[in-house]
Amino acid sequence: MTGINLIFWFIAILTIVSGSIVVLSNNLIYSAVSLLFTLLGIAGLYVFLWADFIAITQILIYVGGILVLIIFGIMLTHRITDVTLSQSSNQQILGGGIVLVIFLGLSYMILNTPWLENSAVEPQETIKQIGNLLMIDYLLPFEVASILLLAALIGAALLSRSSK
Amino acid sequence: MVDFYINLFSSIELIKSYQSSIFIISVLLAGIPIFGFMAVNALVAVYVERKVSAFMQDRLGPMGHGVGLHAGKWGVLQTLADAIKLLTKEDIIPESADKKLFLLAPCIIFIGSFVAFAGFPFNEFLIAADFNLGLFYILAMSSVGVIGIILAGYSSNNKWSLYGSMRSAAQIVSYEIPAALSLLPIVMLSGSLAFKDIVLAQTGSTLGILPNWFIFNNPFMIIAFWLFFIAGVAEVNRTPFDLPEAESELVAGWMTEYSGMRWAFFFLAEYANMFIVAGVATIGFLGGWLSPIPGYFDGSIWGVFWLVSKTSFLIFVMMWFRWTFPRLRTDQLMRMCWKFFLPGSFFVIIGVGLWDLIMR
């Protein structure tokens, strides 16, 4: 087992364990905190796929933005000194069964698919390729997405304005 | 550095076959100096901060009486004594605190600034992990610490802490946006996110005598520099943006309940973050490890010297701010971010783009 493998398994186990805590924990704030480790773990897995740009974007947007908003939301919607924010997990047997079925199905698919193996050479300058693809081949979807985000931004500004 | 160590160890016949150990040792060898640097940085910066504040207020600051059991000449040993005091102090955990999160929060804050240092270059060679997204990486990693601040405030189960962490989170999340946007002109001019290429694009001289640093590239870059620097000061929660700590209102903000070693970790991370903000400003706008006299005094050792001295000067400016400007109110802080800094950074991006298009 090489050092890289060791780190891969560490990150994979970290992602799965913290992901389970997100779902199973009774304390809402604990769920949010373990989501931090899940997101960091997924970013680590992206690095193993040589998607360094996606990995950093994952941390910037999900950890620095969305997770902060989630924790903020939890803290603002409850009493300010209330430490025991709880959530409940109902229908654990049904949910567990569905998870098992999905897990077995995915495992079957993964084991039986003839995978295309990429060359083991690290791609150079991923960000240049992404930039070229975004601005040349996929310019229309890129622009449509930006208009969507702009609309969301204007909507948020409109909602947060005090009504006169 | 990691790659360098791996190549070095792999070239030695005797230990060639232990690939996994080589990898782990190389990572440690690249990482431990970062921790050492953070500690030394905090020690020196705290001393300088106290001296600078003292001189600005017409005081002497920490002083000693020659050698002996005092704090050394000019009090140079004062912060060392403080550090030893912090390490040996009792670690208090409040009874009503959420214990797990209370212990976790300093770790997250510290790790946030520690991993940011992994991508920070001291010269073209001295960088723990060299990869071509350095700037973007540091921006992303410096946003991890916010989670730690929120958790510290929340888990302390104290109103001051919670108010402090709320303010801090709102402030950091807001100021991250103009800080990142005002770095975009650098990427536009250098065409790269790697620190090495960014500094390489600033070699040579401009207008005859000035070094070809990006801040001298065009008038918009001067605005971009100040936008980034001020937004950076806000991101590290320093005066005039120190609402999260605000001694006069919130005791010590989100750090109120912390003591001893854990509090020292906050301090370490705060001074490390100051260094990173000042360092990114140096690399992005002030030519990084290049000498101010183009063509002279360039080289590996000189590079480290120039980078550290430029960065230290910017840290000094931050301390200068502290004793010059009064603290802002929360609404002023938010108005400044969203109504001046954000449009300002968009203006700068368009301006730099047009200037580059017309003048080149």
Contacts between the chains, C-beta under 8 A, distances in Angstrom:
chain1	res1	chain2	res2	distance
A	1	B	20	6.2
A	2	B	19	5.1
A	2	B	20	5.0
A	2	B	23	6.9
A	3	B	19	6.6
A	3	B	20	4.0
A	3	B	21	7.5
A	3	B	22	7.3
A	3	B	23	2.8
A	3	B	24	5.3
A	3	B	27	7.9
A	4	B	23	6.7
A	5	B	20	7.7
A	6	B	20	6.1
A	6	B	24	7.7
A	29	B	98	7.6
A	29	B	101	7.1
A	29	B	154	6.7
A	30	B	100	7.7
A	30	B	101	7.8
A	33	B	101	6.6
A	33	B	104	7.1
A	33	B	147	7.7
A	33	B	151	6.6
A	36	B	108	7.6
A	36	B	147	5.7
A	52	B	131	6.6
A	52	B	133	5.7
A	53	B	133	6.3
A	53	B	136	7.6
A	56	B	133	5.9
A	56	B	136	5.4
A	56	B	137	5.4
A	56	B	140	4.7
A	57	B	140	7.5
A	59	B	140	4.5
A	59	B	141	7.0
A	59	B	143	7.4
A	59	B	144	6.8
A	60	B	136	7.7
A	60	B	139	6.7
A	60	B	140	3.9
A	60	B	143	6.2
A	63	B	140	7.9
A	63	B	143	6.6
A	63	B	144	5.7
A	63	B	147	6.7
A	64	B	140	6.7
A	64	B	143	2.9
A	64	B	144	6.9
A	64	B	146	6.6
A	64	B	173	7.4
A	64	B	176	6.8
A	65	B	143	7.8
A	65	B	173	7.1
A	67	B	147	6.4
A	68	B	146	5.6
A	68	B	147	6.6
A	68	B	150	6.8
A	68	B	169	5.9
A	68	B	173	5.6
A	71	B	147	7.1
A	71	B	150	5.3
A	71	B	151	7.8
A	71	B	154	7.7
A	71	B	169	8.0
A	72	B	150	7.3
A	72	B	166	7.7
A	72	B	169	6.4
A	75	B	150	7.5
A	75	B	154	6.1
A	75	B	162	7.4
A	75	B	166	7.3
A	80	B	159	6.8
A	80	B	162	5.8
A	81	B	157	6.1
A	81	B	159	6.9
A	81	B	162	7.5
A	83	B	96	7.7
A	83	B	98	5.2
A	83	B	155	7.9
A	83	B	157	5.8
A	125	B	132	6.3
A	127	B	132	7.3
A	127	B	133	6.4
A	127	B	193	6.4
